[in-house]
């Protein structure tokens, strides 16, 4: 009975307070019960024509919108913490933002989201699709056919599944070449390349990679994780050059392939060395990986730090690093992290492994658009392996790593003139 009256008086306080509230605050600090679904609420408000302000560096990157019972209802149903604000309380927040390293960014358009993923890929094998579906943010799945048909222009934001754009089938040959799923995927990719007019899968993927680069140059927002990061740049650098060995395309690579790489075509990396061995589960020396015997920290001590940016002068990296903690638990992948020595000039490091020359989270500009790369496969599955069970985000609703993914989803919603890149 006591619990009933406590709950009753809480609801009475909340709704009677809202009678004079003019704004709603969705806090994103430690007070938030479900950080991931909060992004979905913000997206839905935008989708329905509302306006959301992203309060950068204020309580973990909180959201503010006009008071509305429908928004309160959505938050209640999804377990998202929301706080009513009077006009004077909102003005106090504005005063704090004005006088400190904080900024209010107006979001006014729900971005149309595309996810580049093969038909055989399952949602639970991609952290981004897991995040989108848990947060209830809609997306459209596309693949090579749609890219070559010019469909990328229909999307404001594009995520790349952990794709191998080099045409080496993820370099799983050494461990899985006799697995049914590997042989099936190879058959399907070869048939697709032939159907689309390419002699080799590597040639098809090289053309797709170039279309993705053009998408960014023309103003698109690109996000990728794990092997979708370095494999894209390798394919761009190797466009028109055979870099794959016999098991993948029936003939050896060009003996001068390394010298023929065009690093000017890359988004993020330069001066990297390719690994041609088909049995090695690595594409190049871009990756910091235990596969190559490189020293990495044990799971217990594996963390990376987020940089704090000047919100008023660098709103884009500030948006992309909003979190309720500056120290994020590390996680592995085929591409776990990036050697800083191989980053191109102008690349912004937003997250790094302290004390080492390793970048985990990077961002850059190409033409009118931007790209963002996050190393690792799944923020809540430290050593994700083929066949591992799916991650249940109901158990990780406050995940800092998954927050970084969803920051990228909302970032294109900002007014273009506020994105001072």
Secondary structure as GFF3:
##gff-version 3
##sequence-region A 1 421
A	DSSP	alpha_helix	2	18	.	.	.	ID=ss1
A	DSSP	beta_strand	23	26	.	.	.	ID=ss2
A	DSSP	alpha_helix	35	47	.	.	.	ID=ss3
A	DSSP	beta_strand	52	56	.	.	.	ID=ss4
A	DSSP	beta_strand	62	66	.	.	.	ID=ss5
A	DSSP	alpha_helix	69	78	.	.	.	ID=ss6
A	DSSP	beta_strand	83	85	.	.	.	ID=ss7
A	DSSP	alpha_helix	87	99	.	.	.	ID=ss8
A	DSSP	beta_strand	103	107	.	.	.	ID=ss9
A	DSSP	beta_strand	113	116	.	.	.	ID=ss10
A	DSSP	three_ten_helix	123	125	.	.	.	ID=ss11
A	DSSP	alpha_helix	127	135	.	.	.	ID=ss12
A	DSSP	beta_strand	140	142	.	.	.	ID=ss13
A	DSSP	alpha_helix	144	148	.	.	.	ID=ss14
A	DSSP	three_ten_helix	151	154	.	.	.	ID=ss15
A	DSSP	beta_strand	157	160	.	.	.	ID=ss16
A	DSSP	three_ten_helix	169	171	.	.	.	ID=ss17
A	DSSP	alpha_helix	173	176	.	.	.	ID=ss18
A	DSSP	alpha_helix	180	195	.	.	.	ID=ss19
A	DSSP	alpha_helix	201	217	.	.	.	ID=ss20
A	DSSP	beta_strand	221	225	.	.	.	ID=ss21
A	DSSP	alpha_helix	227	237	.	.	.	ID=ss22
A	DSSP	alpha_helix	246	249	.	.	.	ID=ss23
A	DSSP	alpha_helix	257	260	.	.	.	ID=ss24
A	DSSP	three_ten_helix	263	265	.	.	.	ID=ss25
A	DSSP	three_ten_helix	290	292	.	.	.	ID=ss26
A	DSSP	three_ten_helix	299	301	.	.	.	ID=ss27
A	DSSP	beta_strand	303	306	.	.	.	ID=ss28
A	DSSP	alpha_helix	315	320	.	.	.	ID=ss29
A	DSSP	beta_strand	327	329	.	.	.	ID=ss30
A	DSSP	beta_strand	338	339	.	.	.	ID=ss31
A	DSSP	three_ten_helix	340	342	.	.	.	ID=ss32
A	DSSP	beta_strand	348	353	.	.	.	ID=ss33
A	DSSP	beta_strand	358	366	.	.	.	ID=ss34
A	DSSP	beta_strand	369	374	.	.	.	ID=ss35
A	DSSP	three_ten_helix	393	395	.	.	.	ID=ss36
A	DSSP	alpha_helix	400	411	.	.	.	ID=ss37
A	DSSP	three_ten_helix	416	418	.	.	.	ID=ss38
###
